[in-house]
Amino acid sequence: MTSISVKSSSSEPESIEHLNPVAGRMMLAAFPIQVREAFERRAKEIDYPVAAVLEMAIAGFLDREALSFVECKPRY
């Protein structure tokens, strides 16, 4: 995902490159239990935070040419 700038309470913008873990947990809570468990199982299998697995699933859905789990292991 690309970096974006957002305004924070301080005078300098923050750079966001990945899905916030809290936002990821909130999104997962909205899914049916079997979907949530599938994300959690996949995260454990590849040793990634579950928010990263969710982020990559969304990126793959939006961009079919995006890197897959097999091709890349981003730093988290």
Residue pairs with C-beta under 8 A, 6 or more apart in sequence:
1 17
1 18
1 19
1 55
1 59
2 17
3 15
3 16
3 17
4 15
4 16
5 13
5 14
5 15
5 16
6 13
6 14
6 16
7 13
8 14
18 51
18 52
18 55
18 76
19 51
19 52
19 54
19 55
20 51
21 49
21 51
23 51
24 49
24 50
24 51
24 54
24 55
25 50
25 51
27 54
28 36
28 39
28 40
28 50
28 54
29 36
31 39
39 50
39 53
39 54
39 57
40 50
42 53
42 69
43 49
43 50
43 52
43 53
46 53
46 69
46 73
48 73
48 76
49 76
52 74
52 76
53 69
56 66
56 69
59 66
60 66
60 68
